[in-house]
Amino acid sequence: MSMETKGVNEVLRQDVLASDRLSDYFYALLKEKIDETAADIKEFMADFVIRHSKASELVDELDLEHIRVCSECGKPMTEGFCIEDGADYYCSEECLHKNLTEEEYNDLYDDGKGESYWTSWLD
């Protein structure tokens, strides 16, 4: 996809999102989906919610199991630093060190005995 096409698509997306009639279109789509299976409707809803929500809102509101959100940059993550058993999360050393020095993190890590560590939430 060319840069021009991407730009046009983004302008189209923004105009559609700003439209006062978007909710009418959404309800029309839902009526079409009534004939679909419950699983199809749930997938449709999940895609819609993901497109129109912040990851941090979804993690909090839906109590997601495998996703955390970086406390520094706000990106969703499946692995990263867990600080003090979930008080904060950082996706990278760069984000971590904007908030904690290496020494502060090592004190919290405590040779693997502390409540601060690198982990994956997919396991």
Summary of the structure (lengths in Angstrom):
residues: 123
radius of gyration: 20.1
end to end distance: 35.6
largest distance: 58.8
contacts: 275
relative contact order: 0.09
helix: 54%
strand: 13%
